[in-house]
Amino acid sequence: MTPQVAIRVTVWGEGLEQQAPEANRIYPDGIHEAIAAALRAELGEAALVRTATLDGPEHGLSSEVLEATDVLAWWGHRAHEAVDDAVADRVVQQVLDGMGLLVLHSSHLSKPFLRLMGTRCSLRWRNDAEREVVWTVAPAHAITEGLPPAIVIPEHEMYGEYFDIPPPEELVFISSFSGGEVFRSGCCWTRGKGRVFYFSPGHETFPVYHQPEIKRVLANGVRWARRRSSSTETTSSPNSRAGWYEAQGRSVSEQRWQDDAAAH
């Protein structure tokens, strides 16, 4: 049996949230490190997890890093515009080529997500420390495996509709808040060869990423979004001669026939 190859995960965060005293108390090493620790604990040897931040060269997301990344988890809030356009475009291209992308909380306004969605990605919000209930609406989906019907977050920032995104290809979670709002809090899309999962819980002044159920969502999201190989070339638009697929089919069939003949 072929051994399972570890999922290569890069967790990106701004690294600025610790400037808020409450955030620094909850996430003293930064949210990116909290997310990375959660993934290491949940996935164990099934994943290799690294972190990167805004202040690194190329924001820690060089071409070499992204090419060696199966899933990129992105958390941003205060510095979306500080992300270099070239880096954002590089992330988008990698998603189109097959890299998975987890877009977390306020990263709905990040440059890569806006480019991939093609909409404003705006929403209603209110930070009054309200109870949020994250309802599972796709119990058979890989991202909801091992989760209860509802995840209760005692205090959190409210995100509400209308959420200006393309209709999700798969809606996994819907959140409700004590103020009466609802929100599509777990959404999936395919872009090119890559998979994109948006998950809204995760404001920096609440210990959301310390909840066991949230850690499970992140780990399941990584498993679901991991880079996959494809036999279909999508990076170019070749001028194909007539009958190229028939010749390809004959070549494969002839090789199989030759292999069978040699075996007998």
Backbone torsions as a table, in degrees:
resi	resn	phi	psi	omega
1	MET	NA	133.3	-179.9
2	THR	-71.4	127.6	-179.3
3	PRO	-65.7	145.9	179.1
4	GLN	-70.3	129.0	179.2
5	VAL	-80.3	135.0	-179.4
6	ALA	-62.9	142.8	177.0
7	ILE	-78.3	125.8	-179.9
8	ARG	-90.8	113.5	-174.2
9	VAL	-115.6	133.6	170.3
10	THR	-115.3	124.4	177.1
11	VAL	-102.7	116.9	-178.8
12	TRP	-106.5	135.4	175.8
13	GLY	-143.7	157.0	-179.7
14	GLU	-65.3	-36.3	-177.0
15	GLY	76.5	18.4	-178.5
16	LEU	-109.3	-13.4	-172.1
17	GLU	-65.7	-24.8	-179.4
18	GLN	-65.9	-11.8	177.9
19	GLN	-66.5	-21.1	174.2
20	ALA	-86.5	125.1	-175.7
21	PRO	-52.7	-43.4	-178.6
22	GLU	-66.2	-40.8	177.6
23	ALA	-65.4	-39.3	179.2
24	ASN	-64.6	-34.6	178.0
25	ARG	-68.1	-41.3	-176.5
26	ILE	-79.5	-40.0	-177.4
27	TYR	-127.4	71.5	-174.6
28	PRO	-61.6	-25.8	179.3
29	ASP	-99.4	5.6	-178.8
30	GLY	97.0	151.1	179.9
31	ILE	-63.5	-35.3	-179.3
32	HIS	-59.8	-38.1	179.2
33	GLU	-73.1	-33.3	176.6
34	ALA	-65.5	-41.8	178.1
35	ILE	-65.9	-42.6	179.3
36	ALA	-62.0	-42.2	179.0
37	ALA	-63.5	-39.2	178.4
38	ALA	-62.8	-42.8	-179.2
39	LEU	-68.0	-39.5	177.9
40	ARG	-62.9	-40.8	-179.4
41	ALA	-68.2	-41.2	-176.5
42	GLU	-77.1	-38.1	-172.9
43	LEU	-97.4	-21.4	178.3
44	GLY	57.1	-132.9	-178.0
45	GLU	-72.8	-5.4	179.5
46	ALA	-77.0	-5.9	-178.3
47	ALA	-142.9	148.5	170.0
48	LEU	-113.3	116.4	-171.0
49	VAL	-115.2	127.3	173.8
50	ARG	-123.5	166.4	178.2
51	THR	-125.1	158.9	177.3
52	ALA	-149.4	151.9	-177.7
53	THR	-135.7	168.6	-175.8
54	LEU	-58.1	-36.4	-172.3
55	ASP	-82.1	-1.8	178.7
56	GLY	-79.3	160.8	174.2
57	PRO	-54.8	127.7	-175.8
58	GLU	55.7	30.3	-178.1
59	HIS	57.1	23.9	-178.9
60	GLY	74.4	9.9	-175.4
61	LEU	-122.7	60.1	176.0
62	SER	-69.2	168.7	177.2
63	SER	-58.8	-39.5	-178.6
64	GLU	-65.1	-41.7	179.3
65	VAL	-64.2	-47.1	-177.1
66	LEU	-67.3	-36.7	178.4
67	GLU	-66.5	-24.3	178.3
68	ALA	-98.5	18.7	-179.3
69	THR	-115.9	126.4	175.9
70	ASP	-86.3	-36.1	178.7
71	VAL	-138.8	130.5	174.9
72	LEU	-109.0	121.5	173.5
73	ALA	-99.4	127.9	-171.8
74	TRP	-121.5	120.0	174.3
75	TRP	-121.6	120.8	177.6
76	GLY	-143.5	158.8	-179.2
77	HIS	-152.3	-54.5	-169.7
78	ARG	-98.8	-16.7	-167.7
79	ALA	-132.0	41.1	179.5
80	HIS	-57.6	-42.9	-176.7
81	GLU	-72.2	-17.1	179.8
82	ALA	-77.7	-11.4	177.8
83	VAL	-74.5	126.9	-178.0
84	ASP	-62.9	136.5	-178.9
85	ASP	-58.7	-37.0	-178.9
86	ALA	-64.5	-37.5	178.2
87	VAL	-68.7	-43.2	178.3
88	ALA	-60.0	-43.9	179.0
89	ASP	-64.4	-36.0	178.7
90	ARG	-64.3	-41.8	177.6
91	VAL	-63.0	-45.4	179.6
92	VAL	-59.3	-44.3	-179.1
93	GLN	-62.9	-39.3	178.3
94	GLN	-65.3	-37.7	176.1
95	VAL	-62.5	-45.6	178.9
96	LEU	-61.0	-29.3	179.4
97	ASP	-86.2	-4.3	173.8
98	GLY	129.3	-11.4	180.0
99	MET	-68.6	138.5	175.6
100	GLY	-79.7	152.0	-179.6
101	LEU	-135.7	121.7	171.0
102	LEU	-101.4	119.3	-178.1
103	VAL	-106.7	118.3	-167.7
104	LEU	-115.8	134.0	175.0
105	HIS	49.8	-120.4	-174.1
106	SER	-71.3	0.7	175.7
107	SER	-69.5	0.1	172.2
108	HIS	-61.5	-18.7	176.6
109	LEU	-104.9	11.7	177.8
110	SER	-71.6	154.0	-178.4
111	LYS	-60.5	-45.3	179.4
112	PRO	-60.5	-42.5	-178.2
113	PHE	-67.3	-42.9	178.0
114	LEU	-59.4	-42.5	179.8
115	ARG	-65.0	-40.8	-177.5
116	LEU	-73.0	-31.6	-178.5
117	MET	-86.3	-36.1	-179.7
118	GLY	74.6	18.5	178.6
119	THR	-130.8	-178.9	-178.7
120	ARG	-74.5	-26.5	-179.3
121	CYS	57.7	28.0	179.1
122	SER	-82.1	163.1	-178.1
123	LEU	-158.4	172.6	172.5
124	ARG	-91.0	149.2	178.4
125	TRP	-150.6	158.2	176.8
126	ARG	-160.2	124.0	-176.2
127	ASN	-103.0	78.1	-178.6
128	ASP	-116.9	21.1	177.3
129	ALA	54.8	51.8	-179.3
130	GLU	-90.8	158.8	173.6
131	ARG	-72.1	135.8	174.3
132	GLU	-118.5	133.5	173.1
133	VAL	-113.2	119.2	-180.0
134	VAL	-96.0	108.5	-175.5
135	TRP	-92.2	131.0	174.1
136	THR	-77.8	120.2	179.6
137	VAL	-114.8	2.7	175.6
138	ALA	-136.4	73.8	-172.3
139	PRO	-64.6	-16.8	179.3
140	ALA	-94.2	-1.3	-177.5
141	HIS	-75.5	148.5	-179.6
142	ALA	-60.2	-31.7	-177.1
143	ILE	-72.5	-21.0	-178.9
144	THR	-97.6	5.2	-177.9
145	GLU	-59.9	129.9	177.1
146	GLY	77.9	9.9	-177.5
147	LEU	-104.3	153.1	176.3
148	PRO	-75.5	169.1	178.3
149	PRO	-59.9	-28.9	-179.5
150	ALA	-143.5	138.2	174.4
151	ILE	-106.4	123.2	-179.5
152	VAL	-99.4	121.3	173.8
153	ILE	-105.2	111.8	-171.3
154	PRO	-57.9	-41.4	179.7
155	GLU	-140.5	133.2	-178.8
156	HIS	-163.0	167.1	173.2
157	GLU	-74.8	137.9	178.6
158	MET	-82.4	128.6	167.4
159	TYR	-115.5	131.3	-176.6
160	GLY	-136.9	165.7	178.2
161	GLU	-75.2	149.9	15.9
162	TYR	-90.3	133.4	175.8
163	PHE	-98.4	112.4	-171.4
164	ASP	-84.3	79.1	178.3
165	ILE	-129.1	159.3	170.8
166	PRO	-62.3	150.7	178.1
167	PRO	-52.8	126.2	179.6
168	PRO	-59.8	141.8	173.8
169	GLU	-69.2	-31.9	175.1
170	GLU	-140.5	124.5	175.7
171	LEU	-99.9	118.8	-171.7
172	VAL	-104.2	-40.0	-178.7
173	PHE	-132.9	146.1	168.7
174	ILE	-127.7	132.6	179.5
175	SER	-103.6	147.5	171.4
176	SER	-124.9	150.3	-174.8
177	PHE	-125.3	157.9	-178.0
178	SER	-64.8	-19.8	176.6
179	GLY	-80.4	-4.2	176.9
180	GLY	104.9	-12.1	-177.8
181	GLU	-75.7	157.0	169.9
182	VAL	-125.3	161.0	-175.7
183	PHE	-155.3	139.1	174.5
184	ARG	-77.6	92.6	-167.8
185	SER	-93.8	-9.0	176.7
186	GLY	-139.4	107.2	-171.4
187	CYS	-130.1	143.6	-178.8
188	CYS	-124.7	142.3	175.0
189	TRP	-140.7	161.4	167.2
190	THR	-112.8	133.0	175.7
191	ARG	-130.2	113.7	-173.2
192	GLY	62.4	-126.5	176.4
193	LYS	-91.2	-8.2	-171.7
194	GLY	-97.4	158.3	177.9
195	ARG	-109.5	140.6	-179.3
196	VAL	-123.6	129.3	176.1
197	PHE	-124.1	119.9	173.8
198	TYR	-100.6	130.3	178.8
199	PHE	-134.3	120.3	-167.9
200	SER	-81.9	-34.3	-177.5
201	PRO	-59.6	140.3	176.8
202	GLY	144.6	32.8	176.7
203	HIS	-68.2	144.9	-169.7
204	GLU	-70.0	-18.3	-177.9
205	THR	-97.8	13.1	176.2
206	PHE	-131.7	143.1	-174.2
207	PRO	-79.4	45.0	-175.0
208	VAL	-61.2	-43.0	-175.9
209	TYR	-75.4	1.6	172.8
210	HIS	-95.2	-7.9	179.4
211	GLN	-75.6	132.1	-178.8
212	PRO	-57.0	-39.3	-178.1
213	GLU	-66.4	-36.5	179.2
214	ILE	-68.7	-39.1	176.2
215	LYS	-60.0	-39.1	178.9
216	ARG	-66.3	-39.0	177.1
217	VAL	-59.3	-46.2	-179.0
218	LEU	-61.4	-44.8	-179.4
219	ALA	-65.1	-43.8	177.3
220	ASN	-62.2	-38.0	178.4
221	GLY	-63.0	-38.8	177.6
222	VAL	-64.6	-45.6	179.3
223	ARG	-59.8	-42.6	-177.4
224	TRP	-68.5	-37.7	-171.2
225	ALA	-91.1	-4.8	-171.9
226	ARG	-52.8	148.5	-178.8
227	ARG	-57.4	134.8	179.4
228	ARG	-123.7	145.1	175.9
229	SER	-79.9	157.0	-179.9
230	SER	-142.4	143.3	178.3
231	SER	-85.3	-4.2	-177.8
232	THR	-100.2	123.4	179.9
233	GLU	-80.7	124.4	-179.0
234	THR	-124.4	0.5	-175.4
235	THR	-84.8	-9.2	179.4
236	SER	-145.4	169.0	178.1
237	SER	-122.9	82.1	-174.6
238	PRO	-70.2	150.4	173.4
239	ASN	-86.3	97.4	-170.3
240	SER	-90.6	134.7	176.0
241	ARG	-72.2	155.0	179.7
242	ALA	-61.9	136.9	175.3
243	GLY	84.1	8.2	-176.4
244	TRP	-61.6	-34.6	-177.0
245	TYR	-73.6	-30.5	177.6
246	GLU	-68.2	-41.5	178.0
247	ALA	-63.7	-40.2	178.2
248	GLN	-63.4	-42.9	179.2
249	GLY	-63.2	-41.1	178.5
250	ARG	-64.0	-40.1	-178.6
251	SER	-61.2	-43.2	179.4
252	VAL	-66.4	-44.2	-178.8
253	SER	-64.1	-42.9	-180.0
254	GLU	-63.5	-39.1	179.9
255	GLN	-65.5	-41.5	178.0
256	ARG	-63.0	-41.6	179.7
257	TRP	-62.3	-43.3	179.9
258	GLN	-64.0	-40.7	179.2
259	ASP	-64.3	-42.0	179.0
260	ASP	-64.5	-40.7	-179.9
261	ALA	-63.6	-42.9	-179.5
262	ALA	-65.2	-32.6	-178.2
263	ALA	-71.2	-22.6	-178.0
264	HIS	-108.6	NA	NA
